[in-house]
């Protein structure tokens, strides 16, 4: 499987870059700074990556959007409980 890579240039504060390099040098070494930057970006965008993975996984799946209500197994008064929660927040 081939991974599509790009080369890019960014302009950032020198102190920020030097601190980043110092922190990742022990974990990745100086040769793998690009890998560290990529992982930092992936971490920031993890929600998009998860959505993309699920989209690929469910690409051919039919998903039912029908919601079937169920009866509670014990008697409850939802409005009373919601009111209690709201009153506690005040």
Residue, then its C-alpha position, 0 to 999 in steps of 0.5 A: x500500500x502506497x502512502x501519498x506524502x507531500x513536502x511543505x514549508x511552514x513558518x513558525x516561531x523559532x522558540x516553538x520549533x526549537x522546543x518541539x525538536x528538543x522534546x521529540x529528539x529523545x523519542x524519535x531522534x532528529x531524523x524522524x522530525x517529520x514523523x513527529x510532526x505528522x503524529x502531532x497533526x493526526x492527534x489534532x485531527x483524530x476526530x476526522x480520522x475516526x470518521x474516515x475509518x468508520x466511513x470506509x468500514x461502513x461503506x457497503x453497510x446498510x444502516x437502519x436509522x429507525x429508532x424503536x422506543x422501549x419501555x423502561x424496566x422499572x417505573x420512572x418519572x423522567x421529568x422529575x429526575x431532569x428537574x432535580x438535575x437542573x435544580x442541583x446545577x443552580 
